[in-house]
Amino acid sequence: MVFDILIFNTNMIFILLLSVNNFTLISCFLSSGRSQPPFSPALEVAAAVLIRDSHAMQSVLPFLDLLGVCVFAASGALVASRKEMDLVGFGLMACLTGVGGGTLRDLLLGRDVFWIADPKPIIICLTVAAVLFFTAHVIQRRHALLLWADGLGIALYGVMGAELALQTGASPLIAIIMGMMTATFGGLIRDVVCQETPLILRKEVYATCAALAATVYVTLAGLDVPRDAAIALGFTAGFALRALGIVRGLSLPTYRPRPGREY
């Protein structure tokens, strides 16, 4: 599967194409029935380059923002394909999922809403929706791919939401909460509108992954760990935990009903 997305920055195009390459590999993994997902060597090389280049990492946050929009928009469009919506429905679901969490984050932090100040996120959402409207049928297991796209999104947005909150002067706890809300609110809107059980309410770890990504980043940032390493480690921790939830069914302990006491 190939996403041909219009981006105004050459570096953003590079990162998005690497992400698309990984979506393609994951879809092949889902079709083949293998237990472990493949990952693109190109993405690993790009990550190594970004970590080495601290100057590039100073401007990576806007790229992470747009990349998070891209993968969340893809997850929204995949749900629209499962519900057999028309092109307008695809665009609506992609936009709700792609910018929903970031919109809530910016409103609560008193910032200018990011997609109003710069329309690129909406352009990405609509482009992803249009591409998937004509290509989603080639994916044999769209729900499984949805889970992986959503997993990438919550890890990215968990780190990014926490980073933006820290930039506004929020405390570490509030930054972690903002990371969780940024990562989960768009998917919650998507599932509620489509009348599906929200992923956040299912048994496998979900919001915990966003919390972990945000917590790792905030903790490392507080310890004066280089920002690039903190971002990379936060994302890796969140996505790895979500991958365990998808592949192994990892979940937190649930409440077990007990008979009440008689006093």
N, C-alpha and C positions, 0 to 999 in steps of 0.2 A: 504494500500500500504506500502510495506516495502522496504527500501533502505538498501542493505547489502554492506556497503562501507568499503573498506580496508584503514585503517589509522594506522600510525605507532606510535601513541601516545594514550595510554589508555584513558586519559581524553578527547581527541578529539573524540574518538569513542563514549563515553558517551554522549557528547553534540550532535553529529550528530544523534544518535539514538533517543534522545529526540525530535530533530527537525523532524525526520521522523515520530515519533508518532503524532506530531501535523499535519503533512501533511495528515496522515491517517484520523485524526478527521475532518480536513477541507473537505476532499473528501466526508466523510459521511454526513457532513453538506450540501454540495452542492447537494448530491443526495436526501436528505430529504426535501429540500426546506425551511428549517428554516431560519429566518431572522438574527439570530445572530450566528457567528461562535463559535464552541467549542474550548477550549484550554486545553492542558494537565495539570492536577495537578502536574504531575512529573516535567514539565518544570518550574512551579511556585516554587516548592520546590528547584529545582536546582538553580534558580535565587536567591532565598533567601540565599542559602548556599554561592553562589559566592559573594553576597553583604556583608555577614558577614565576609567572609574570605578575608581580604585585601591582604594577601600573594598570594593567588591563582589568584587574579585579576591582579597582576603584570605581569602575563604571559598569560592573557586572549586574548590579541590582536592577536597573531598568530591563536588562535582558532576562533576568530571572522572572521579573514581573510579566513580561510578554510571553515567555515560555510557559509560565503557569497558566496564563490566559489560553494559550494554544491547546495545552493538554486537557484543561477543563472544558473548553469549547468542544473538543473532540468527544469527550465523554458525554456531553449533553446531546451532541448530534447523533451519537450511537444509540442513546436512549430513544431519540426521535425516530430513528430507523426501526427499532424494535416495536415502536407504537404505530408504525406506518403513517407518519405525519407527512404533510406536504412541505414544500420548500420553505414557506413562511414559518411553519412549525419547527423545522430544522434551525432556522435562523434564531427564532425565539429561544429555543432550548439551549443553543450554543451560547447566546448572549447572557441568558440568566445564569448559566453555570459558569461561564468564563469570567464575568465581572461581578457576580453577586457578592462573593466573599470580600473582594477588594473594596466594593462600594460600602459595605457595612463598616469595614475597617476605617476607611477614610472619614466617614460620617462621625464615628465615635471618637476618632482622634482629632477632629476639627480641621482636617486637611481638605484641600480641593479634591473633589472626586476625580480619580486618575483618568478615567475614560472621557470625562467632559473636558478636562484641560488638554488632552491629547487623544484624538480619535483612533489612533492605531489599534488599541485593543478591540474596539468594535469592528474595525476592518478585518482584523484577524479572525474574530468570531464568525463573521459573515462569510469569509472566505473558506474557513474550515467547514462550515455548514454546507456551503455550495459544493465543495469537493466531495464530502461524504454523502451528500444526497445522490450523487451519481456513482459512487464507488463502494458504499457500505455493503452492497449485496455480495461483494467478492470475499468478505470476511465470514468464515463459516461459524465462528463462535463469537458473536458480537458482545454478548454479556461478559464473557471472560476478558476480552480486550478492554471493555469498559472498566473493569476492575483495575487493570494494569495502568491505563491512562489516568484513572482517578488516583491511584497510588502515587504516580509521579507528581500529580498536581498537589496532593496534600503535603508531600515532603517539600516541594518547592515553596508553596505558600506558607507552610509552617515557619520556615526560616525567614522568608521575605516579610511576612507580617510582623514577626518579632523584631526584625531589623528596623523597619519603618517606625515601629512603636518606640524603640530605643532612641531613634533619631529625633523624635518629638519630645524626649525627656521623660518618657514613661518609666515607671519602676520595673525591675526585672519580672515580677509576678504579672503585672499588667501586660508586659511585652509578650510573655508566654501565652496569656489568654488571647491577646490579639492575634498571635500566630495561629492558635487553634481555631478561632472564629473565621479568620481569613481563609483557612484551608478547608473548612467544613461547611460553611454557610451556603456557598454556591451549589454544592452537591445536594444539600438538604432541600433547597428550593426546587432543584431539578426533580428529585424523587417525589416530593409532595405534589407538584404540578402534574406529574405523570402518574400519580396515584400508585406509586410503588413504595414498598417498605424502605425508608431511608437507610442508606448504608451505615450511617452513624448509629442506628438502632439495632443492627444485626450483631450476631455473636462475635464474629472475627474482630480483631483489633482494628480500629479505624481512627477515631479521634485521638486515641492514645498515641498513634504514629505522629500526628501533627504536634501533639504536646511534646513528644520526645525530640522531634526535630527542633522545635522552638527552644526547649530546655537546654539541649546540647549547645545550640548556638549562643544563647544568652549566658550560659555558664562559662563557656570558653571566652566570650567577649569580655565578661567580667574579670577573667583571669589574665587579660591582656594578651591572649593568644592572637596571632596574626589573623586579620579579618578573613582573608581568603581561606585559610585552613578551617576557621570556625564555620564558614558557610558550607564548605565541602563536607565536613564531618557531620554537621547538623542534617544536611540533606541525606547523606548516606545512612545515618542512623534511622531517620524516619522512614525512608524507602525500604531499607532492609527489614524493619519490623513489619511494614505492610506486606512485603513479599512473603514473610513467614505466615502472616495471616491468610493470604490468598492460597499459597501452596500447601501449607501444613494445617490450616485451620486454627492457628494460634488465637486464643481468646483469653480475656480476663475471667477470673472466677465470677460466677453468677450467684444470685441469691437463691438459697434453698428454703422452701417453705417449711415451717416448723409449727407444731400445734402450740397454741397460746397457753400460758400458765393460768391456773386458777388460783385466785387469792382469797 
